[in-house]
Amino acid sequence: MSIVWIDMLSDDTSAAAGPSARIIDDPRVRHFHDPEKRAGKAIAESLGSEDAVAWDTYLFYASGSEWTDGPPAPIDWVHQLPSSWADPARFHTGDDLVEELHKAMKSLTGPQP
């Protein structure tokens, strides 16, 4: 799992990302700071927008997917973006967001024994 911290709000900085990153302290998780929004722009483009930045976006990829010249197309995604470019059917917040994230994860991992 990769988490990309993007400077979108005035308080978003590398220093601010550090404490948040420590909340998700797991050896399987890689954290990246992207102050130039490169990943966010590339991800937005992979989702169909030429001039947006994806942030507060949760992307799910098929096993073995690799980011080469650009990000692969996700097999599922959910967002918290009020932007007009992002699919409104994929907009979720609060408990609804948690439920949608669980559904997406279950669809990737299958039923648990």
PyRosetta script that sets phi, psi and omega in degrees:
from pyrosetta import init, pose_from_sequence

init()
pose = pose_from_sequence("MSIVWIDMLSDDTSAAAGPSARIIDDPRVRHFHDPEKRAGKAIAESLGSEDAVAWDTYLFYASGSEWTDGPPAPIDWVHQLPSSWADPARFHTGDDLVEELHKAMKSLTGPQP")
pose.set_psi(1, 139.1)
pose.set_omega(1, 176.5)
pose.set_phi(2, -121.0)
pose.set_psi(2, 138.5)
pose.set_omega(2, 174.2)
pose.set_phi(3, -121.7)
pose.set_psi(3, 125.2)
pose.set_omega(3, 180.0)
pose.set_phi(4, -109.7)
pose.set_psi(4, 120.6)
pose.set_omega(4, 178.8)
pose.set_phi(5, -93.5)
pose.set_psi(5, 116.1)
pose.set_omega(5, -174.8)
pose.set_phi(6, -112.1)
pose.set_psi(6, 135.2)
pose.set_omega(6, 178.2)
pose.set_phi(7, -77.1)
pose.set_psi(7, 94.3)
pose.set_omega(7, 179.5)
pose.set_phi(8, -109.7)
pose.set_psi(8, -32.6)
pose.set_omega(8, 180.0)
pose.set_phi(9, -106.9)
pose.set_psi(9, 162.3)
pose.set_omega(9, -175.5)
pose.set_phi(10, -60.2)
pose.set_psi(10, -29.0)
pose.set_omega(10, 179.9)
pose.set_phi(11, -88.5)
pose.set_psi(11, -2.5)
pose.set_omega(11, -179.4)
pose.set_phi(12, -78.5)
pose.set_psi(12, 112.9)
pose.set_omega(12, 179.0)
pose.set_phi(13, -144.6)
pose.set_psi(13, 170.4)
pose.set_omega(13, 175.2)
pose.set_phi(14, -60.1)
pose.set_psi(14, -41.0)
pose.set_omega(14, 179.6)
pose.set_phi(15, -64.0)
pose.set_psi(15, -37.3)
pose.set_omega(15, 179.0)
pose.set_phi(16, -73.5)
pose.set_psi(16, -32.0)
pose.set_omega(16, -179.3)
pose.set_phi(17, -69.0)
pose.set_psi(17, -31.2)
pose.set_omega(17, -176.9)
pose.set_phi(18, -54.2)
pose.set_psi(18, -55.7)
pose.set_omega(18, 179.4)
pose.set_phi(19, -61.6)
pose.set_psi(19, -36.8)
pose.set_omega(19, 177.7)
pose.set_phi(20, -66.1)
pose.set_psi(20, -40.3)
pose.set_omega(20, 179.5)
pose.set_phi(21, -63.3)
pose.set_psi(21, -33.8)
pose.set_omega(21, -179.6)
pose.set_phi(22, -67.9)
pose.set_psi(22, -20.1)
pose.set_omega(22, 176.6)
pose.set_phi(23, -64.9)
pose.set_psi(23, -34.6)
pose.set_omega(23, 179.5)
pose.set_phi(24, -106.4)
pose.set_psi(24, 74.1)
pose.set_omega(24, -176.1)
pose.set_phi(25, -99.9)
pose.set_psi(25, 94.7)
pose.set_omega(25, -177.1)
pose.set_phi(26, -145.2)
pose.set_psi(26, 133.7)
pose.set_omega(26, -177.7)
pose.set_phi(27, -63.1)
pose.set_psi(27, -16.7)
pose.set_omega(27, 179.2)
pose.set_phi(28, -84.3)
pose.set_psi(28, -8.0)
pose.set_omega(28, -176.1)
pose.set_phi(29, -103.6)
pose.set_psi(29, 130.9)
pose.set_omega(29, 175.5)
pose.set_phi(30, -110.3)
pose.set_psi(30, 131.4)
pose.set_omega(30, 178.9)
pose.set_phi(31, -107.4)
pose.set_psi(31, 138.6)
pose.set_omega(31, 178.0)
pose.set_phi(32, -132.8)
pose.set_psi(32, 144.0)
pose.set_omega(32, 174.1)
pose.set_phi(33, -107.0)
pose.set_psi(33, 130.3)
pose.set_omega(33, -174.8)
pose.set_phi(34, -127.8)
pose.set_psi(34, 74.8)
pose.set_omega(34, -177.1)
pose.set_phi(35, -65.5)
pose.set_psi(35, -24.0)
pose.set_omega(35, 179.1)
pose.set_phi(36, -87.6)
pose.set_psi(36, -1.4)
pose.set_omega(36, 177.2)
pose.set_phi(37, 65.6)
pose.set_psi(37, 22.9)
pose.set_omega(37, -178.1)
pose.set_phi(38, -60.8)
pose.set_psi(38, -47.4)
pose.set_omega(38, -180.0)
pose.set_phi(39, -64.7)
pose.set_psi(39, -42.4)
pose.set_omega(39, 179.9)
pose.set_phi(40, -61.3)
pose.set_psi(40, -39.0)
pose.set_omega(40, 178.0)
pose.set_phi(41, -68.9)
pose.set_psi(41, -43.0)
pose.set_omega(41, -179.8)
pose.set_phi(42, -65.5)
pose.set_psi(42, -39.6)
pose.set_omega(42, 179.2)
pose.set_phi(43, -67.2)
pose.set_psi(43, -43.5)
pose.set_omega(43, 177.4)
pose.set_phi(44, -58.7)
pose.set_psi(44, -41.1)
pose.set_omega(44, 178.1)
pose.set_phi(45, -63.3)
pose.set_psi(45, -39.9)
pose.set_omega(45, 179.4)
pose.set_phi(46, -67.3)
pose.set_psi(46, -18.8)
pose.set_omega(46, 178.4)
pose.set_phi(47, -97.4)
pose.set_psi(47, 2.7)
pose.set_omega(47, 173.4)
pose.set_phi(48, 108.7)
pose.set_psi(48, 5.5)
pose.set_omega(48, 178.7)
pose.set_phi(49, -113.6)
pose.set_psi(49, 127.8)
pose.set_omega(49, -177.7)
pose.set_phi(50, -80.8)
pose.set_psi(50, -23.8)
pose.set_omega(50, -171.5)
pose.set_phi(51, -133.8)
pose.set_psi(51, 33.2)
pose.set_omega(51, -179.3)
pose.set_phi(52, -118.8)
pose.set_psi(52, 174.1)
pose.set_omega(52, 174.4)
pose.set_phi(53, -125.0)
pose.set_psi(53, 125.8)
pose.set_omega(53, 176.0)
pose.set_phi(54, -86.7)
pose.set_psi(54, 126.5)
pose.set_omega(54, 174.4)
pose.set_phi(55, -150.3)
pose.set_psi(55, 162.3)
pose.set_omega(55, -170.1)
pose.set_phi(56, 48.6)
pose.set_psi(56, 45.5)
pose.set_omega(56, -177.5)
pose.set_phi(57, -125.5)
pose.set_psi(57, 137.1)
pose.set_omega(57, -177.7)
pose.set_phi(58, -117.1)
pose.set_psi(58, 118.2)
pose.set_omega(58, -173.5)
pose.set_phi(59, -115.1)
pose.set_psi(59, 139.4)
pose.set_omega(59, 179.5)
pose.set_phi(60, -121.9)
pose.set_psi(60, 127.4)
pose.set_omega(60, -175.9)
pose.set_phi(61, -117.3)
pose.set_psi(61, 154.5)
pose.set_omega(61, 175.0)
pose.set_phi(62, -64.9)
pose.set_psi(62, 149.9)
pose.set_omega(62, 177.2)
pose.set_phi(63, -56.7)
pose.set_psi(63, 136.0)
pose.set_omega(63, 179.1)
pose.set_phi(64, 86.7)
pose.set_psi(64, -2.4)
pose.set_omega(64, 178.3)
pose.set_phi(65, -63.5)
pose.set_psi(65, 142.4)
pose.set_omega(65, 179.1)
pose.set_phi(66, -131.2)
pose.set_psi(66, 144.6)
pose.set_omega(66, 174.3)
pose.set_phi(67, -89.4)
pose.set_psi(67, 110.8)
pose.set_omega(67, 179.5)
pose.set_phi(68, -104.8)
pose.set_psi(68, -103.7)
pose.set_omega(68, 177.4)
pose.set_phi(69, -70.7)
pose.set_psi(69, -26.6)
pose.set_omega(69, 178.6)
pose.set_phi(70, -156.5)
pose.set_psi(70, 172.2)
pose.set_omega(70, -178.6)
pose.set_phi(71, -69.0)
pose.set_psi(71, 146.9)
pose.set_omega(71, 174.8)
pose.set_phi(72, -71.3)
pose.set_psi(72, 162.6)
pose.set_omega(72, 175.8)
pose.set_phi(73, -72.2)
pose.set_psi(73, 131.6)
pose.set_omega(73, 178.5)
pose.set_phi(74, -73.1)
pose.set_psi(74, 154.1)
pose.set_omega(74, 175.0)
pose.set_phi(75, -85.4)
pose.set_psi(75, -16.7)
pose.set_omega(75, 174.4)
pose.set_phi(76, -158.7)
pose.set_psi(76, 154.3)
pose.set_omega(76, 176.0)
pose.set_phi(77, -159.3)
pose.set_psi(77, 154.5)
pose.set_omega(77, -178.7)
pose.set_phi(78, -138.0)
pose.set_psi(78, 149.0)
pose.set_omega(78, -179.1)
pose.set_phi(79, -143.3)
pose.set_psi(79, 167.5)
pose.set_omega(79, 174.4)
pose.set_phi(80, -123.5)
pose.set_psi(80, 31.6)
pose.set_omega(80, -175.5)
pose.set_phi(81, -92.5)
pose.set_psi(81, 126.7)
pose.set_omega(81, 175.3)
pose.set_phi(82, -80.3)
pose.set_psi(82, 2.9)
pose.set_omega(82, -175.9)
pose.set_phi(83, -68.1)
pose.set_psi(83, 148.3)
pose.set_omega(83, -178.2)
pose.set_phi(84, -72.2)
pose.set_psi(84, -21.0)
pose.set_omega(84, -177.7)
pose.set_phi(85, -75.3)
pose.set_psi(85, -25.9)
pose.set_omega(85, -175.4)
pose.set_phi(86, -84.2)
pose.set_psi(86, 135.8)
pose.set_omega(86, -178.2)
pose.set_phi(87, -53.4)
pose.set_psi(87, 115.0)
pose.set_omega(87, -177.7)
pose.set_phi(88, -63.5)
pose.set_psi(88, -24.2)
pose.set_omega(88, 178.3)
pose.set_phi(89, -68.8)
pose.set_psi(89, -17.4)
pose.set_omega(89, -179.7)
pose.set_phi(90, -99.9)
pose.set_psi(90, 4.9)
pose.set_omega(90, 179.8)
pose.set_phi(91, -82.8)
pose.set_psi(91, 123.4)
pose.set_omega(91, 179.4)
pose.set_phi(92, -145.8)
pose.set_psi(92, 147.0)
pose.set_omega(92, 176.6)
pose.set_phi(93, -139.0)
pose.set_psi(93, 166.1)
pose.set_omega(93, 174.5)
pose.set_phi(94, 56.2)
pose.set_psi(94, -138.9)
pose.set_omega(94, -178.5)
pose.set_phi(95, -62.1)
pose.set_psi(95, -33.6)
pose.set_omega(95, 178.0)
pose.set_phi(96, -63.0)
pose.set_psi(96, -39.3)
pose.set_omega(96, 176.8)
pose.set_phi(97, -62.7)
pose.set_psi(97, -46.8)
pose.set_omega(97, 179.8)
pose.set_phi(98, -58.7)
pose.set_psi(98, -44.3)
pose.set_omega(98, 179.5)
pose.set_phi(99, -61.7)
pose.set_psi(99, -44.7)
pose.set_omega(99, -180.0)
pose.set_phi(100, -65.9)
pose.set_psi(100, -38.7)
pose.set_omega(100, 177.3)
pose.set_phi(101, -64.2)
pose.set_psi(101, -41.9)
pose.set_omega(101, 177.5)
pose.set_phi(102, -63.0)
pose.set_psi(102, -41.9)
pose.set_omega(102, 178.3)
pose.set_phi(103, -60.4)
pose.set_psi(103, -45.5)
pose.set_omega(103, -179.3)
pose.set_phi(104, -63.1)
pose.set_psi(104, -43.1)
pose.set_omega(104, 179.6)
pose.set_phi(105, -64.7)
pose.set_psi(105, -41.8)
pose.set_omega(105, 179.4)
pose.set_phi(106, -64.1)
pose.set_psi(106, -36.0)
pose.set_omega(106, 179.8)
pose.set_phi(107, -66.3)
pose.set_psi(107, -27.1)
pose.set_omega(107, 178.4)
pose.set_phi(108, -83.5)
pose.set_psi(108, -36.0)
pose.set_omega(108, -173.8)
pose.set_phi(109, -96.9)
pose.set_psi(109, -17.0)
pose.set_omega(109, -178.5)
pose.set_phi(110, 79.3)
pose.set_psi(110, 178.1)
pose.set_omega(110, -179.0)
pose.set_phi(111, -65.5)
pose.set_psi(111, 142.7)
pose.set_omega(111, 179.1)
pose.set_phi(112, -92.0)
pose.set_psi(112, 139.9)
pose.set_omega(112, 179.7)
pose.set_phi(113, -67.7)
pose.dump_pdb("model.pdb")
